Amino acid sequence: GFRLAGSMGVASATQLSGGGFTMRPGIVASQRTAAADLSAAHAFPIPYIPSKGHTFITFTALTARVTVRVYTLSGELVKSLLKDNAATDTLVWSPVVNDDGEPLASGVYLYYMKTSDGASASGKLMVIK
C-alpha cells in the first residue's frame, strides 16, 4: 500500500473529496510501505553513470528489514547496507562508495539481498564512469 509522506505548497485548484478521502490543493508525496517479500525487488538506475549526474542507487520493493550486500564478480564484498524501516520499500545507497569510502570502479557488480526471515534475492548492477 501507499502512505502519505507529506505535502507542501499551495496551488490554485479545487478541493476534491469522496469515498473517505479529501485532497486539498498542493503537492502530495507518497511512498510505498515495505513489501511482503522480495519477489519484485530491484535496483535502479542501471547502469549507474555518475558522469551523467547519477548520485545514488535505489533498491526498491524491499521488505521491512533486509540486508543488501554488493560484491565484485570475483566475490569481493564492496558494500553492506541495512534497511530496517517498515514505512517504506526503498533503500537509497548514497554516496555510492565502497565500505572504505572510495567510489566504485567501472564494472559489473552483484547484489544479494537477505531478509530477517532468511528469504533472499539477487541482481546485477553496472557502473560506468
Secondary structure, DSSP 8 states (H G I E B T S, - for coil): -EEEEEEE---S---EEETTEEE-SSEEEEEE---SSSTT-EEESSSB-GGGT---EEEES--SEEEEEEEETT--EEEEEEEE-TT-S-EEE-S-B-TTS-B--SEEEEEEEEETTS-EEEEEEEE--
